[in-house]
Amino acid sequence: MTKQKLGQNFLHDRNIAGRISNLVSGTKGIIIEIGPGKGIMTEILSASTEPERVIAVEMDTLLYENLLSRELSKVEFLNEDILKLIPSDLSGGNEITLLGNIPYYISKEIIDWIINGYRFIAKGALMVQKEFFQKISSEPGTKIYNAQSVMFGTLFQIKKEFEVRPGAFSPPPKVTSTVFTFTKPVLRSFGEAEGGQVLSEENLMDFYRFLKTAFSHRRKTLLNNIGNDYNKDKIRKFLNGNNLPENIRAEDMTHGNFIKVYCFITKDL
């Protein structure tokens, strides 16, 4: 019996499972599988000559015990909540690859988990609800553009791979799913292509806090949202100097402009 409170819709289409697993083919190190469920992708990874090791993290105790009984080679099963684990601990200090079918109710938290642990995450292939992918890959000028999409898009290159219809799952969900990949660029210079400003790794999480403040009240202007935490005169100077209206809202700012204004207003703080 599935536990719908955990958002469990089990993938049973082996063709789809194979296509998703192939997206991380060539991985030599560690793959972390989030929520293996009944193990359809875990089995494929175990049979592959790659990767060297798979850590499958399953929160549901009954599913975990069933997976353990299968004794899949080079796979370590953990009966844990992935959100309570630390990527660097899982990786042993090395970069890891993520794979998983992510329930909608936890998708936002998983992306934040990736953002916070990005230093130890090289790439991944995830399946999420179509509507959530639209949010995480949203563009400026749309109502669904948000702080998380700006931050995730700053750290990783995102690519939509394909959609999965409800019939590939048991029980079938009422929504279409999207499989996407994300990859950390080789060069870690954030925003250099747009104006020369570069975020340091030390400032990335503070930049994320800044983004959350910028989007905190969508009806308000960027100036009003961040003006209580940063110097309003410096904000106005930046906007005027970059031909941006003083009443611009966060949803109309590009990734590059967010980086530029953050660097400008936090300089010499």
MARZA-53965 format. One record per residue (C-alpha): residue number from 1; residue in three letters; chain; x, y, z. Coordinates in pm, whole numbers, padded with zeros to 5 digits. Each point is the difference from the previous one (the first is absolute). Example, Ala and Ser with C-alpha at 12.3 -4.5 7.8 and 13.67 -1.06 7.14 Angstrom:
<atoms>
+-----+------+------+--------+--------+--------+
| pos | code | unit |      x |      y |      z |
+-----+------+------+--------+--------+--------+
|   1 |  ALA |    A |  01230 | -00450 |  00780 |
|   2 |  SER |    A |  00137 |  00344 | -00066 |
+-----+------+------+--------+--------+--------+
</atoms>
This chain:
<atoms>
+-----+------+------+--------+--------+--------+
| pos | code | unit |      x |      y |      z |
+-----+------+------+--------+--------+--------+
|   1 |  MET |    A |  00000 |  00000 |  00000 |
|   2 |  THR |    A |  00134 |  00345 | -00088 |
|   3 |  LYS |    A |  00011 |  00277 |  00253 |
|   4 |  GLN |    A | -00147 |  00295 | -00182 |
|   5 |  LYS |    A |  00103 |  00232 |  00282 |
|   6 |  LEU |    A |  00354 | -00058 | -00126 |
|   7 |  GLY |    A | -00106 |  00080 | -00355 |
|   8 |  GLN |    A |  00093 | -00346 | -00127 |
|   9 |  ASN |    A | -00083 | -00073 | -00361 |
|  10 |  PHE |    A |  00231 | -00282 | -00103 |
|  11 |  LEU |    A |  00160 |  00003 | -00343 |
|  12 |  HIS |    A | -00064 | -00338 | -00164 |
|  13 |  ASP |    A |  00091 |  00075 | -00364 |
|  14 |  ARG |    A |  00346 | -00152 | -00048 |
|  15 |  ASN |    A |  00054 |  00190 | -00323 |
|  16 |  ILE |    A | -00046 |  00331 |  00181 |
|  17 |  ALA |    A |  00218 | -00120 |  00288 |
|  18 |  GLY |    A |  00272 | -00087 | -00250 |
|  19 |  ARG |    A | -00023 |  00337 | -00173 |
|  20 |  ILE |    A |  00035 |  00183 |  00331 |
|  21 |  SER |    A |  00291 | -00218 |  00113 |
|  22 |  ASN |    A |  00175 |  00059 | -00333 |
|  23 |  LEU |    A |  00002 |  00373 |  00071 |
|  24 |  VAL |    A |  00267 | -00061 |  00264 |
|  25 |  SER |    A |  00192 | -00259 | -00200 |
|  26 |  GLY |    A |  00372 |  00050 |  00009 |
|  27 |  THR |    A | -00003 |  00084 |  00369 |
|  28 |  LYS |    A |  00312 | -00145 |  00157 |
|  29 |  GLY |    A | -00050 |  00101 |  00361 |
|  30 |  ILE |    A | -00298 | -00015 |  00233 |
|  31 |  ILE |    A | -00366 |  00025 | -00101 |
|  32 |  ILE |    A | -00251 |  00089 |  00269 |
|  33 |  GLU |    A | -00346 | -00126 | -00085 |
|  34 |  ILE |    A | -00273 |  00189 |  00182 |
|  35 |  GLY |    A | -00305 | -00213 |  00082 |
|  36 |  PRO |    A |  00070 | -00322 | -00193 |
|  37 |  GLY |    A | -00348 | -00132 |  00087 |
|  38 |  LYS |    A | -00024 | -00350 | -00143 |
|  39 |  GLY |    A |  00347 |  00022 | -00149 |
|  40 |  ILE |    A | -00063 |  00003 | -00374 |
|  41 |  MET |    A |  00277 |  00255 | -00070 |
|  42 |  THR |    A |  00218 | -00138 |  00279 |
|  43 |  GLU |    A |  00002 | -00337 | -00175 |
|  44 |  ILE |    A |  00111 |  00157 | -00327 |
|  45 |  LEU |    A |  00281 |  00191 |  00172 |
|  46 |  SER |    A |  00111 | -00315 |  00182 |
|  47 |  ALA |    A |  00026 | -00194 | -00328 |
|  48 |  SER |    A |  00199 |  00275 | -00171 |
|  49 |  THR |    A |  00379 |  00007 | -00011 |
|  50 |  GLU |    A | -00036 |  00357 |  00122 |
|  51 |  PRO |    A | -00008 |  00155 |  00254 |
|  52 |  GLU |    A |  00245 | -00126 |  00262 |
|  53 |  ARG |    A | -00256 |  00030 |  00280 |
|  54 |  VAL |    A | -00370 |  00075 |  00049 |
|  55 |  ILE |    A | -00150 |  00129 |  00323 |
|  56 |  ALA |    A | -00379 | -00038 | -00007 |
|  57 |  VAL |    A | -00177 |  00205 |  00268 |
|  58 |  GLU |    A | -00350 | -00126 |  00081 |
|  59 |  MET |    A | -00206 |  00154 |  00279 |
|  60 |  ASP |    A | -00277 | -00265 |  00002 |
|  61 |  THR |    A |  00107 | -00282 |  00232 |
|  62 |  LEU |    A | -00202 | -00273 | -00175 |
|  63 |  LEU |    A |  00140 |  00094 | -00340 |
|  64 |  TYR |    A |  00349 |  00018 |  00147 |
|  65 |  GLU |    A | -00027 | -00352 |  00144 |
|  66 |  ASN |    A | -00125 | -00133 | -00333 |
|  67 |  LEU |    A |  00290 |  00165 | -00181 |
|  68 |  LEU |    A |  00250 | -00147 |  00246 |
|  69 |  SER |    A | -00127 | -00350 | -00073 |
|  70 |  ARG |    A |  00095 |  00034 | -00367 |
|  71 |  GLU |    A |  00375 |  00022 |  00072 |
|  72 |  LEU |    A |  00085 |  00213 | -00301 |
|  73 |  SER |    A |  00370 |  00027 | -00069 |
|  74 |  LYS |    A |  00190 |  00324 |  00078 |
|  75 |  VAL |    A | -00317 |  00153 |  00149 |
|  76 |  GLU |    A | -00019 |  00127 |  00357 |
|  77 |  PHE |    A | -00351 |  00061 |  00133 |
|  78 |  LEU |    A | -00070 |  00261 |  00264 |
|  79 |  ASN |    A | -00330 |  00022 |  00190 |
|  80 |  GLU |    A |  00020 |  00376 |  00043 |
|  81 |  ASP |    A | -00169 |  00328 | -00086 |
|  82 |  ILE |    A |  00223 |  00146 | -00272 |
|  83 |  LEU |    A | -00066 |  00351 |  00130 |
|  84 |  LYS |    A |  00166 | -00091 |  00330 |
|  85 |  LEU |    A |  00317 | -00121 | -00168 |
|  86 |  ILE |    A |  00295 |  00216 | -00100 |
|  87 |  PRO |    A |  00129 | -00034 | -00359 |
|  88 |  SER |    A |  00364 |  00027 |  00110 |
|  89 |  ASP |    A | -00049 | -00291 |  00243 |
|  90 |  LEU |    A | -00156 | -00213 | -00273 |
|  91 |  SER |    A |  00276 |  00086 | -00244 |
|  92 |  GLY |    A |  00295 | -00039 |  00229 |
|  93 |  GLY |    A |  00108 |  00346 | -00113 |
|  94 |  ASN |    A | -00026 | -00083 | -00371 |
|  95 |  GLU |    A | -00261 |  00119 | -00247 |
|  96 |  ILE |    A | -00307 | -00218 | -00049 |
|  97 |  THR |    A | -00268 | -00052 | -00263 |
|  98 |  LEU |    A | -00368 |  00001 |  00095 |
|  99 |  LEU |    A | -00279 | -00211 | -00146 |
| 100 |  GLY |    A | -00360 | -00027 |  00108 |
| 101 |  ASN |    A | -00375 |  00019 | -00048 |
| 102 |  ILE |    A | -00088 |  00289 |  00230 |
| 103 |  PRO |    A | -00354 |  00030 |  00146 |
| 104 |  TYR |    A | -00155 |  00343 | -00054 |
| 105 |  TYR |    A | -00048 |  00071 |  00370 |
| 106 |  ILE |    A |  00375 | -00017 |  00062 |
| 107 |  SER |    A |  00136 |  00138 | -00329 |
| 108 |  LYS |    A |  00064 |  00353 |  00127 |
| 109 |  GLU |    A |  00182 | -00133 |  00306 |
| 110 |  ILE |    A |  00214 | -00233 | -00214 |
| 111 |  ILE |    A |  00108 |  00289 | -00222 |
| 112 |  ASP |    A |  00095 |  00201 |  00309 |
| 113 |  TRP |    A |  00193 | -00303 |  00127 |
| 114 |  ILE |    A |  00189 | -00006 | -00331 |
| 115 |  ILE |    A |  00063 |  00376 |  00013 |
| 116 |  ASN |    A |  00139 | -00021 |  00353 |
| 117 |  GLY |    A |  00220 | -00297 | -00088 |
| 118 |  TYR |    A |  00095 |  00110 | -00352 |
| 119 |  ARG |    A |  00375 | -00015 |  00072 |
| 120 |  PHE |    A | -00025 | -00378 |  00018 |
| 121 |  ILE |    A | -00256 | -00054 | -00277 |
| 122 |  ALA |    A |  00129 | -00012 | -00357 |
| 123 |  LYS |    A | -00315 | -00088 | -00193 |
| 124 |  GLY |    A | -00327 | -00187 |  00012 |
| 125 |  ALA |    A | -00308 | -00131 | -00175 |
| 126 |  LEU |    A | -00330 |  00050 |  00179 |
| 127 |  MET |    A | -00363 | -00069 | -00081 |
| 128 |  VAL |    A | -00247 |  00250 |  00144 |
| 129 |  GLN |    A | -00354 |  00116 | -00066 |
| 130 |  LYS |    A | -00015 |  00196 | -00325 |
| 131 |  GLU |    A | -00130 |  00313 |  00172 |
| 132 |  PHE |    A |  00290 | -00003 |  00246 |
| 133 |  PHE |    A |  00255 | -00024 | -00280 |
| 134 |  GLN |    A | -00164 |  00300 | -00164 |
| 135 |  LYS |    A |  00056 |  00192 |  00324 |
| 136 |  ILE |    A |  00362 | -00103 |  00051 |
| 137 |  SER |    A |  00087 |  00085 | -00361 |
| 138 |  SER |    A | -00216 |  00313 | -00022 |
| 139 |  GLU |    A |  00116 |  00314 | -00180 |
| 140 |  PRO |    A | -00020 |  00371 |  00092 |
| 141 |  GLY |    A | -00332 |  00165 | -00070 |
| 142 |  THR |    A | -00210 | -00300 |  00101 |
| 143 |  LYS |    A | -00217 | -00034 |  00309 |
| 144 |  ILE |    A |  00174 | -00321 |  00104 |
| 145 |  TYR |    A |  00354 |  00146 | -00013 |
| 146 |  ASN |    A |  00135 | -00024 |  00354 |
| 147 |  ALA |    A |  00302 |  00017 |  00228 |
| 148 |  GLN |    A |  00063 | -00373 | -00017 |
| 149 |  SER |    A | -00003 | -00008 | -00379 |
| 150 |  VAL |    A |  00251 |  00288 | -00012 |
| 151 |  MET |    A |  00229 | -00168 |  00251 |
| 152 |  PHE |    A | -00020 | -00347 | -00152 |
| 153 |  GLY |    A |  00056 |  00146 | -00347 |
| 154 |  THR |    A |  00301 |  00192 |  00131 |
| 155 |  LEU |    A |  00165 | -00313 |  00137 |
| 156 |  PHE |    A | -00094 | -00253 | -00268 |
| 157 |  GLN |    A | -00077 | -00032 | -00368 |
| 158 |  ILE |    A | -00350 | -00149 | -00029 |
| 159 |  LYS |    A | -00134 | -00202 | -00293 |
| 160 |  LYS |    A | -00344 | -00149 | -00055 |
| 161 |  GLU |    A |  00039 | -00356 | -00129 |
| 162 |  PHE |    A | -00348 | -00146 | -00047 |
| 163 |  GLU |    A | -00346 | -00032 |  00150 |
| 164 |  VAL |    A | -00151 | -00310 |  00159 |
| 165 |  ARG |    A | -00370 | -00077 | -00018 |
| 166 |  PRO |    A | -00196 | -00123 |  00306 |
| 167 |  GLY |    A | -00030 | -00354 | -00138 |
| 168 |  ALA |    A |  00370 | -00062 |  00068 |
| 169 |  PHE |    A | -00077 | -00005 |  00374 |
| 170 |  SER |    A | -00196 | -00214 |  00240 |
| 171 |  PRO |    A | -00232 |  00136 |  00118 |
| 172 |  PRO |    A | -00011 |  00255 | -00284 |
| 173 |  PRO |    A |  00018 |  00361 |  00124 |
| 174 |  LYS |    A | -00237 |  00265 | -00130 |
| 175 |  VAL |    A |  00284 |  00202 | -00148 |
| 176 |  THR |    A |  00271 | -00023 | -00264 |
| 177 |  SER |    A |  00361 | -00022 |  00117 |
| 178 |  THR |    A |  00312 |  00158 | -00145 |
| 179 |  VAL |    A |  00348 | -00149 |  00002 |
| 180 |  PHE |    A |  00278 |  00258 |  00003 |
| 181 |  THR |    A |  00374 |  00005 |  00043 |
| 182 |  PHE |    A |  00215 |  00257 |  00173 |
| 183 |  THR |    A |  00375 |  00041 | -00028 |
| 184 |  LYS |    A |  00248 |  00213 |  00185 |
| 185 |  PRO |    A |  00202 |  00206 | -00249 |
| 186 |  VAL |    A |  00372 | -00072 | -00004 |
| 187 |  LEU |    A |  00081 |  00366 |  00059 |
| 188 |  ARG |    A | -00136 |  00123 |  00333 |
| 189 |  SER |    A | -00024 |  00369 | -00087 |
| 190 |  PHE |    A | -00356 |  00106 |  00075 |
| 191 |  GLY |    A | -00130 |  00279 | -00218 |
| 192 |  GLU |    A |  00327 |  00094 | -00164 |
| 193 |  ALA |    A | -00161 | -00001 | -00344 |
| 194 |  GLU |    A | -00234 |  00283 |  00093 |
| 195 |  GLY |    A |  00191 |  00307 |  00099 |
| 196 |  GLY |    A |  00312 | -00135 |  00169 |
| 197 |  GLN |    A | -00143 | -00048 |  00351 |
| 198 |  VAL |    A |  00086 | -00337 |  00145 |
| 199 |  LEU |    A | -00151 | -00152 |  00312 |
| 200 |  SER |    A |  00245 | -00169 |  00232 |
| 201 |  GLU |    A | -00089 | -00343 |  00133 |
| 202 |  GLU |    A |  00008 |  00146 |  00350 |
| 203 |  ASN |    A | -00283 |  00238 | -00090 |
| 204 |  LEU |    A | -00230 | -00243 | -00181 |
| 205 |  MET |    A | -00228 | -00081 |  00292 |
| 206 |  ASP |    A | -00023 |  00367 |  00093 |
| 207 |  PHE |    A | -00093 |  00067 | -00363 |
| 208 |  TYR |    A | -00279 | -00258 |  00036 |
| 209 |  ARG |    A | -00130 |  00182 |  00308 |
| 210 |  PHE |    A |  00010 |  00322 | -00201 |
| 211 |  LEU |    A | -00207 | -00164 | -00277 |
| 212 |  LYS |    A | -00260 | -00121 |  00247 |
| 213 |  THR |    A | -00033 |  00353 |  00133 |
| 214 |  ALA |    A | -00028 |  00138 | -00354 |
| 215 |  PHE |    A | -00292 | -00234 | -00074 |
| 216 |  SER |    A | -00159 |  00021 |  00346 |
| 217 |  HIS |    A | -00291 |  00220 | -00112 |
| 218 |  ARG |    A | -00065 | -00045 | -00370 |
| 219 |  ARG |    A | -00224 |  00307 | -00029 |
| 220 |  LYS |    A |  00270 |  00225 |  00142 |
| 221 |  THR |    A |  00293 |  00142 | -00192 |
| 222 |  LEU |    A |  00352 | -00135 |  00039 |
| 223 |  LEU |    A |  00096 |  00325 |  00173 |
| 224 |  ASN |    A | -00275 | -00035 |  00260 |
| 225 |  ASN |    A |  00071 | -00368 |  00062 |
| 226 |  ILE |    A |  00373 |  00031 |  00059 |
| 227 |  GLY |    A |  00010 |  00362 |  00115 |
| 228 |  ASN |    A | -00032 | -00083 |  00369 |
| 229 |  ASP |    A |  00306 | -00225 | -00009 |
| 230 |  TYR |    A |  00221 |  00191 | -00243 |
| 231 |  ASN |    A |  00084 |  00364 | -00069 |
| 232 |  LYS |    A | -00282 |  00147 | -00208 |
| 233 |  ASP |    A |  00224 |  00267 | -00152 |
| 234 |  LYS |    A |  00239 | -00268 | -00128 |
| 235 |  ILE |    A | -00292 | -00198 | -00142 |
| 236 |  ARG |    A | -00132 |  00307 | -00183 |
| 237 |  LYS |    A |  00350 |  00078 | -00127 |
| 238 |  PHE |    A |  00033 | -00349 | -00140 |
| 239 |  LEU |    A | -00342 |  00005 | -00167 |
| 240 |  ASN |    A |  00056 |  00341 | -00155 |
| 241 |  GLY |    A |  00350 | -00091 | -00114 |
| 242 |  ASN |    A | -00124 | -00315 | -00172 |
| 243 |  ASN |    A | -00304 |  00159 | -00168 |
| 244 |  LEU |    A | -00240 | -00193 |  00222 |
| 245 |  PRO |    A | -00316 |  00172 |  00127 |
| 246 |  GLU |    A | -00018 |  00070 |  00372 |
| 247 |  ASN |    A | -00336 | -00179 |  00012 |
| 248 |  ILE |    A |  00134 | -00324 | -00149 |
| 249 |  ARG |    A | -00121 | -00316 |  00171 |
| 250 |  ALA |    A |  00210 | -00307 |  00076 |
| 251 |  GLU |    A | -00189 | -00205 | -00259 |
| 252 |  ASP |    A |  00139 |  00227 | -00274 |
| 253 |  MET |    A |  00366 | -00025 |  00104 |
| 254 |  THR |    A |  00232 | -00231 | -00193 |
| 255 |  HIS |    A |  00238 | -00237 |  00179 |
| 256 |  GLY |    A |  00288 |  00221 | -00104 |
| 257 |  ASN |    A | -00160 |  00318 |  00132 |
| 258 |  PHE |    A | -00071 | -00168 |  00333 |
| 259 |  ILE |    A |  00368 | -00087 |  00030 |
| 260 |  LYS |    A |  00106 |  00348 | -00105 |
| 261 |  VAL |    A | -00227 |  00184 |  00242 |
| 262 |  TYR |    A |  00095 | -00231 |  00288 |
| 263 |  CYS |    A |  00371 |  00050 | -00064 |
| 264 |  PHE |    A | -00050 |  00376 | -00030 |
| 265 |  ILE |    A | -00201 |  00055 |  00317 |
| 266 |  THR |    A |  00204 | -00237 |  00219 |
| 267 |  LYS |    A |  00339 |  00133 | -00106 |
| 268 |  ASP |    A |  00193 |  00132 |  00302 |
| 269 |  LEU |    A | -00275 | -00096 |  00243 |
+-----+------+------+--------+--------+--------+
</atoms>
